[in-house]
């Protein structure tokens, strides 16, 4: 897995410099989430028994992750986070393989005591289970690969994708025809990962009144939330917020800058952008 440097963009980066305590809370959120990831993996069937070495290593790497974050070594922290994710996936894989082998051994012993027909049936079931597991893994990889096109950026809140104003009609909050299709890979990922929360932040340029821009930003964020809901993402997983013209990322004095400022940011809260890099 290629590692991507954590980047804090625009006003998010400025806010982090202005309020150091926020960065501390974010660091704690990251390490707490990885502790929770490890706990969840360890509780899965067979992982504690067959993937104990990887689980132990992952727990050891938490301290390293915490240290890198404390030292503000974003790239190194990202690398450690990737190591932990890899260790957890390896632990799960070892558990699946070991449990499948254990099940197969048991089935073979039982079948031997009965007859060849039962043995063949058990082998067929084991092969089908393995095929199902491979298919599930392939589907998970396909969904994750599709997310690569978003070119997710790392922010304090998590992995963030930016939808520029080209997905909306000028001055309106309705998604352009076909623009919702851009959200389908995201919706598929969220359906495959039901514990991931989403935050949608709407922004405008400085043209127009403050009140108009605030309403427009809120409506555009809500439109993206509604589109995801129509694709099967539960509304209680999605928070939509409008910021009006208050948090520009470029100069509003020229057209190119204003276009960058007219945006909707969709953040997978607590997720690492590097985990969506090219899969090997």
TORKOL-4160 file (C-alpha; in steps of 0.2 Angstrom, whole numbers, padded with zeros to 4 digits, m for minus):
280
<pt num="1" X="0000" Y="0000" Z="0000"/>
<pt num="2" X="0007" Y="0017" Z="m0005"/>
<pt num="3" X="0008" Y="0029" Z="0009"/>
<pt num="4" X="0001" Y="0046" Z="0007"/>
<pt num="5" X="0007" Y="0062" Z="0017"/>
<pt num="6" X="m0006" Y="0069" Z="0029"/>
<pt num="7" X="m0011" Y="0086" Z="0022"/>
<pt num="8" X="m0021" Y="0099" Z="0032"/>
<pt num="9" X="m0029" Y="0110" Z="0019"/>
<pt num="10" X="m0036" Y="0128" Z="0020"/>
<pt num="11" X="m0045" Y="0134" Z="0035"/>
<pt num="12" X="m0043" Y="0117" Z="0044"/>
<pt num="13" X="m0024" Y="0119" Z="0044"/>
<pt num="14" X="m0026" Y="0137" Z="0051"/>
<pt num="15" X="m0038" Y="0132" Z="0064"/>
<pt num="16" X="m0026" Y="0118" Z="0070"/>
<pt num="17" X="m0012" Y="0131" Z="0072"/>
<pt num="18" X="m0023" Y="0143" Z="0081"/>
<pt num="19" X="m0029" Y="0130" Z="0094"/>
<pt num="20" X="m0016" Y="0117" Z="0098"/>
<pt num="21" X="m0027" Y="0109" Z="0110"/>
<pt num="22" X="m0038" Y="0104" Z="0095"/>
<pt num="23" X="m0023" Y="0094" Z="0087"/>
<pt num="24" X="m0021" Y="0085" Z="0104"/>
<pt num="25" X="m0039" Y="0080" Z="0104"/>
<pt num="26" X="m0037" Y="0074" Z="0086"/>
<pt num="27" X="m0022" Y="0064" Z="0090"/>
<pt num="28" X="m0031" Y="0056" Z="0104"/>
<pt num="29" X="m0045" Y="0052" Z="0093"/>
<pt num="30" X="m0034" Y="0044" Z="0080"/>
<pt num="31" X="m0025" Y="0033" Z="0093"/>
<pt num="32" X="m0042" Y="0029" Z="0102"/>
<pt num="33" X="m0049" Y="0024" Z="0085"/>
<pt num="34" X="m0034" Y="0012" Z="0081"/>
<pt num="35" X="m0036" Y="0005" Z="0099"/>
<pt num="36" X="m0054" Y="0001" Z="0095"/>
<pt num="37" X="m0050" Y="m0006" Z="0078"/>
<pt num="38" X="m0038" Y="m0018" Z="0087"/>
<pt num="39" X="m0051" Y="m0023" Z="0100"/>
<pt num="40" X="m0064" Y="m0026" Z="0086"/>
<pt num="41" X="m0052" Y="m0037" Z="0076"/>
<pt num="42" X="m0046" Y="m0046" Z="0092"/>
<pt num="43" X="m0064" Y="m0050" Z="0096"/>
<pt num="44" X="m0068" Y="m0058" Z="0079"/>
<pt num="45" X="m0069" Y="m0077" Z="0078"/>
<pt num="46" X="m0052" Y="m0085" Z="0078"/>
<pt num="47" X="m0042" Y="m0069" Z="0078"/>
<pt num="48" X="m0036" Y="m0070" Z="0096"/>
<pt num="49" X="m0031" Y="m0088" Z="0094"/>
<pt num="50" X="m0023" Y="m0088" Z="0076"/>
<pt num="51" X="m0018" Y="m0070" Z="0074"/>
<pt num="52" X="m0012" Y="m0066" Z="0091"/>
<pt num="53" X="0006" Y="m0062" Z="0085"/>
<pt num="54" X="m0001" Y="m0049" Z="0073"/>
<pt num="55" X="m0013" Y="m0042" Z="0086"/>
<pt num="56" X="0001" Y="m0040" Z="0099"/>
<pt num="57" X="0012" Y="m0031" Z="0086"/>
<pt num="58" X="m0002" Y="m0019" Z="0082"/>
<pt num="59" X="m0005" Y="m0015" Z="0100"/>
<pt num="60" X="0014" Y="m0012" Z="0102"/>
<pt num="61" X="0013" Y="0000" Z="0087"/>
<pt num="62" X="0000" Y="0011" Z="0095"/>
<pt num="63" X="0013" Y="0018" Z="0106"/>
<pt num="64" X="0023" Y="0022" Z="0091"/>
<pt num="65" X="0008" Y="0030" Z="0082"/>
<pt num="66" X="0005" Y="0041" Z="0098"/>
<pt num="67" X="0023" Y="0047" Z="0098"/>
<pt num="68" X="0023" Y="0051" Z="0080"/>
<pt num="69" X="0007" Y="0061" Z="0082"/>
<pt num="70" X="0014" Y="0070" Z="0097"/>
<pt num="71" X="0029" Y="0075" Z="0088"/>
<pt num="72" X="0019" Y="0081" Z="0073"/>
<pt num="73" X="0027" Y="0069" Z="0061"/>
<pt num="74" X="0012" Y="0067" Z="0050"/>
<pt num="75" X="0020" Y="0056" Z="0037"/>
<pt num="76" X="0028" Y="0044" Z="0050"/>
<pt num="77" X="0012" Y="0043" Z="0059"/>
<pt num="78" X="0003" Y="0039" Z="0043"/>
<pt num="79" X="0016" Y="0025" Z="0040"/>
<pt num="80" X="0013" Y="0018" Z="0057"/>
<pt num="81" X="m0006" Y="0018" Z="0055"/>
<pt num="82" X="m0004" Y="0009" Z="0038"/>
<pt num="83" X="0007" Y="m0004" Z="0047"/>
<pt num="84" X="m0007" Y="m0007" Z="0060"/>
<pt num="85" X="m0020" Y="m0009" Z="0047"/>
<pt num="86" X="m0009" Y="m0022" Z="0038"/>
<pt num="87" X="m0006" Y="m0031" Z="0054"/>
<pt num="88" X="m0025" Y="m0032" Z="0058"/>
<pt num="89" X="m0029" Y="m0038" Z="0040"/>
<pt num="90" X="m0015" Y="m0051" Z="0042"/>
<pt num="91" X="m0022" Y="m0057" Z="0058"/>
<pt num="92" X="m0039" Y="m0059" Z="0051"/>
<pt num="93" X="m0033" Y="m0068" Z="0036"/>
<pt num="94" X="m0023" Y="m0080" Z="0047"/>
<pt num="95" X="m0039" Y="m0083" Z="0057"/>
<pt num="96" X="m0049" Y="m0087" Z="0042"/>
<pt num="97" X="m0037" Y="m0099" Z="0034"/>
<pt num="98" X="m0033" Y="m0108" Z="0051"/>
<pt num="99" X="m0052" Y="m0109" Z="0055"/>
<pt num="100" X="m0056" Y="m0115" Z="0037"/>
<pt num="101" X="m0042" Y="m0128" Z="0039"/>
<pt num="102" X="m0048" Y="m0133" Z="0056"/>
<pt num="103" X="m0066" Y="m0135" Z="0050"/>
<pt num="104" X="m0060" Y="m0145" Z="0035"/>
<pt num="105" X="m0050" Y="m0157" Z="0046"/>
<pt num="106" X="m0065" Y="m0160" Z="0057"/>
<pt num="107" X="m0076" Y="m0163" Z="0042"/>
<pt num="108" X="m0063" Y="m0175" Z="0035"/>
<pt num="109" X="m0062" Y="m0184" Z="0051"/>
<pt num="110" X="m0081" Y="m0186" Z="0052"/>
<pt num="111" X="m0083" Y="m0191" Z="0034"/>
<pt num="112" X="m0069" Y="m0204" Z="0036"/>
<pt num="113" X="m0079" Y="m0212" Z="0050"/>
<pt num="114" X="m0095" Y="m0212" Z="0039"/>
<pt num="115" X="m0092" Y="m0213" Z="0021"/>
<pt num="116" X="m0084" Y="m0206" Z="0005"/>
<pt num="117" X="m0100" Y="m0197" Z="0000"/>
<pt num="118" X="m0100" Y="m0187" Z="0016"/>
<pt num="119" X="m0082" Y="m0183" Z="0014"/>
<pt num="120" X="m0085" Y="m0176" Z="m0004"/>
<pt num="121" X="m0100" Y="m0166" Z="0003"/>
<pt num="122" X="m0089" Y="m0158" Z="0017"/>
<pt num="123" X="m0075" Y="m0154" Z="0004"/>
<pt num="124" X="m0088" Y="m0146" Z="m0008"/>
<pt num="125" X="m0094" Y="m0135" Z="0007"/>
<pt num="126" X="m0077" Y="m0130" Z="0012"/>
<pt num="127" X="m0073" Y="m0125" Z="m0006"/>
<pt num="128" X="m0089" Y="m0115" Z="m0007"/>
<pt num="129" X="m0085" Y="m0106" Z="0009"/>
<pt num="130" X="m0068" Y="m0102" Z="0003"/>
<pt num="131" X="m0075" Y="m0096" Z="m0014"/>
<pt num="132" X="m0087" Y="m0085" Z="m0004"/>
<pt num="133" X="m0073" Y="m0078" Z="0006"/>
<pt num="134" X="m0063" Y="m0074" Z="m0009"/>
<pt num="135" X="m0078" Y="m0066" Z="m0017"/>
<pt num="136" X="m0082" Y="m0055" Z="m0002"/>
<pt num="137" X="m0063" Y="m0050" Z="m0001"/>
<pt num="138" X="m0063" Y="m0046" Z="m0020"/>
<pt num="139" X="m0079" Y="m0035" Z="m0018"/>
<pt num="140" X="m0072" Y="m0026" Z="m0003"/>
<pt num="141" X="m0056" Y="m0022" Z="m0014"/>
<pt num="142" X="m0066" Y="m0017" Z="m0028"/>
<pt num="143" X="m0076" Y="m0004" Z="m0018"/>
<pt num="144" X="m0060" Y="0002" Z="m0010"/>
<pt num="145" X="m0052" Y="0004" Z="m0027"/>
<pt num="146" X="m0066" Y="0014" Z="m0033"/>
<pt num="147" X="m0063" Y="0027" Z="m0019"/>
<pt num="148" X="m0046" Y="0030" Z="m0027"/>
<pt num="149" X="m0053" Y="0041" Z="m0040"/>
<pt num="150" X="m0058" Y="0054" Z="m0027"/>
<pt num="151" X="m0040" Y="0058" Z="m0022"/>
<pt num="152" X="m0044" Y="0059" Z="m0004"/>
<pt num="153" X="m0035" Y="0072" Z="0006"/>
<pt num="154" X="m0030" Y="0070" Z="0025"/>
<pt num="155" X="m0038" Y="0083" Z="0036"/>
<pt num="156" X="m0040" Y="0083" Z="0055"/>
<pt num="157" X="m0057" Y="0076" Z="0054"/>
<pt num="158" X="m0052" Y="0061" Z="0043"/>
<pt num="159" X="m0051" Y="0057" Z="0024"/>
<pt num="160" X="m0059" Y="0071" Z="0014"/>
<pt num="161" X="m0065" Y="0073" Z="m0004"/>
<pt num="162" X="m0069" Y="0089" Z="m0012"/>
<pt num="163" X="m0084" Y="0092" Z="m0024"/>
<pt num="164" X="m0081" Y="0108" Z="m0033"/>
<pt num="165" X="m0096" Y="0119" Z="m0039"/>
<pt num="166" X="m0097" Y="0110" Z="m0056"/>
<pt num="167" X="m0108" Y="0097" Z="m0048"/>
<pt num="168" X="m0121" Y="0111" Z="m0045"/>
<pt num="169" X="m0131" Y="0123" Z="m0056"/>
<pt num="170" X="m0124" Y="0141" Z="m0054"/>
<pt num="171" X="m0132" Y="0149" Z="m0038"/>
<pt num="172" X="m0142" Y="0133" Z="m0035"/>
<pt num="173" X="m0141" Y="0118" Z="m0023"/>
<pt num="174" X="m0148" Y="0105" Z="m0034"/>
<pt num="175" X="m0136" Y="0092" Z="m0041"/>
<pt num="176" X="m0133" Y="0093" Z="m0059"/>
<pt num="177" X="m0140" Y="0078" Z="m0069"/>
<pt num="178" X="m0128" Y="0064" Z="m0068"/>
<pt num="179" X="m0118" Y="0073" Z="m0054"/>
<pt num="180" X="m0125" Y="0061" Z="m0041"/>
<pt num="181" X="m0116" Y="0047" Z="m0050"/>
<pt num="182" X="m0100" Y="0054" Z="m0043"/>
<pt num="183" X="m0106" Y="0049" Z="m0026"/>
<pt num="184" X="m0110" Y="0031" Z="m0030"/>
<pt num="185" X="m0093" Y="0024" Z="m0026"/>
<pt num="186" X="m0094" Y="0033" Z="m0009"/>
<pt num="187" X="m0111" Y="0027" Z="m0005"/>
<pt num="188" X="m0105" Y="0009" Z="m0009"/>
<pt num="189" X="m0090" Y="0011" Z="0002"/>
<pt num="190" X="m0102" Y="0017" Z="0016"/>
<pt num="191" X="m0114" Y="0003" Z="0014"/>
<pt num="192" X="m0099" Y="m0009" Z="0015"/>
<pt num="193" X="m0093" Y="0000" Z="0031"/>
<pt num="194" X="m0108" Y="0004" Z="0042"/>
<pt num="195" X="m0098" Y="0011" Z="0056"/>
<pt num="196" X="m0090" Y="0025" Z="0046"/>
<pt num="197" X="m0098" Y="0042" Z="0050"/>
<pt num="198" X="m0099" Y="0056" Z="0037"/>
<pt num="199" X="m0098" Y="0075" Z="0038"/>
<pt num="200" X="m0103" Y="0086" Z="0024"/>
<pt num="201" X="m0097" Y="0104" Z="0024"/>
<pt num="202" X="m0104" Y="0117" Z="0011"/>
<pt num="203" X="m0094" Y="0133" Z="0006"/>
<pt num="204" X="m0096" Y="0147" Z="m0006"/>
<pt num="205" X="m0086" Y="0162" Z="m0013"/>
<pt num="206" X="m0089" Y="0179" Z="m0007"/>
<pt num="207" X="m0101" Y="0185" Z="m0021"/>
<pt num="208" X="m0118" Y="0189" Z="m0014"/>
<pt num="209" X="m0124" Y="0193" Z="0003"/>
<pt num="210" X="m0118" Y="0184" Z="0019"/>
<pt num="211" X="m0135" Y="0177" Z="0022"/>
<pt num="212" X="m0138" Y="0171" Z="0004"/>
<pt num="213" X="m0121" Y="0162" Z="0004"/>
<pt num="214" X="m0124" Y="0154" Z="0021"/>
<pt num="215" X="m0141" Y="0147" Z="0015"/>
<pt num="216" X="m0134" Y="0141" Z="m0001"/>
<pt num="217" X="m0119" Y="0132" Z="0007"/>
<pt num="218" X="m0132" Y="0124" Z="0019"/>
<pt num="219" X="m0143" Y="0118" Z="0005"/>
<pt num="220" X="m0129" Y="0111" Z="m0005"/>
<pt num="221" X="m0122" Y="0101" Z="0009"/>
<pt num="222" X="m0140" Y="0095" Z="0013"/>
<pt num="223" X="m0142" Y="0090" Z="m0006"/>
<pt num="224" X="m0127" Y="0079" Z="m0005"/>
<pt num="225" X="m0133" Y="0071" Z="0011"/>
<pt num="226" X="m0150" Y="0068" Z="0003"/>
<pt num="227" X="m0142" Y="0060" Z="m0012"/>
<pt num="228" X="m0132" Y="0048" Z="m0001"/>
<pt num="229" X="m0148" Y="0044" Z="0008"/>
<pt num="230" X="m0156" Y="0040" Z="m0008"/>
<pt num="231" X="m0142" Y="0027" Z="m0011"/>
<pt num="232" X="m0145" Y="0018" Z="0005"/>
<pt num="233" X="m0134" Y="0028" Z="0017"/>
<pt num="234" X="m0143" Y="0030" Z="0034"/>
<pt num="235" X="m0147" Y="0049" Z="0037"/>
<pt num="236" X="m0141" Y="0047" Z="0055"/>
<pt num="237" X="m0123" Y="0043" Z="0049"/>
<pt num="238" X="m0122" Y="0059" Z="0040"/>
<pt num="239" X="m0120" Y="0077" Z="0047"/>
<pt num="240" X="m0122" Y="0092" Z="0035"/>
<pt num="241" X="m0115" Y="0109" Z="0039"/>
<pt num="242" X="m0115" Y="0126" Z="0029"/>
<pt num="243" X="m0101" Y="0139" Z="0032"/>
<pt num="244" X="m0106" Y="0152" Z="0019"/>
<pt num="245" X="m0091" Y="0162" Z="0013"/>
<pt num="246" X="m0082" Y="0161" Z="0030"/>
<pt num="247" X="m0068" Y="0148" Z="0026"/>
<pt num="248" X="m0061" Y="0151" Z="0009"/>
<pt num="249" X="m0046" Y="0141" Z="0002"/>
<pt num="250" X="m0041" Y="0153" Z="m0012"/>
<pt num="251" X="m0042" Y="0171" Z="m0016"/>
<pt num="252" X="m0060" Y="0178" Z="m0020"/>
<pt num="253" X="m0053" Y="0192" Z="m0031"/>
<pt num="254" X="m0051" Y="0181" Z="m0046"/>
<pt num="255" X="m0062" Y="0168" Z="m0055"/>
<pt num="256" X="m0051" Y="0153" Z="m0052"/>
<pt num="257" X="m0050" Y="0157" Z="m0033"/>
<pt num="258" X="m0069" Y="0159" Z="m0032"/>
<pt num="259" X="m0072" Y="0142" Z="m0041"/>
<pt num="260" X="m0060" Y="0134" Z="m0028"/>
<pt num="261" X="m0070" Y="0142" Z="m0014"/>
<pt num="262" X="m0087" Y="0136" Z="m0021"/>
<pt num="263" X="m0085" Y="0118" Z="m0014"/>
<pt num="264" X="m0093" Y="0104" Z="m0004"/>
<pt num="265" X="m0081" Y="0094" Z="0007"/>
<pt num="266" X="m0086" Y="0076" Z="0011"/>
<pt num="267" X="m0076" Y="0068" Z="0026"/>
<pt num="268" X="m0075" Y="0050" Z="0031"/>
<pt num="269" X="m0073" Y="0054" Z="0050"/>
<pt num="270" X="m0058" Y="0047" Z="0058"/>
<pt num="271" X="m0053" Y="0037" Z="0042"/>
<pt num="272" X="m0035" Y="0038" Z="0035"/>
<pt num="273" X="m0033" Y="0044" Z="0017"/>
<pt num="274" X="m0018" Y="0033" Z="0014"/>
<pt num="275" X="m0028" Y="0018" Z="0017"/>
<pt num="276" X="m0037" Y="0022" Z="0000"/>
<pt num="277" X="m0021" Y="0023" Z="m0010"/>
<pt num="278" X="m0017" Y="0010" Z="m0024"/>
<pt num="279" X="m0019" Y="m0008" Z="m0018"/>
<pt num="280" X="m0006" Y="m0020" Z="m0021"/>
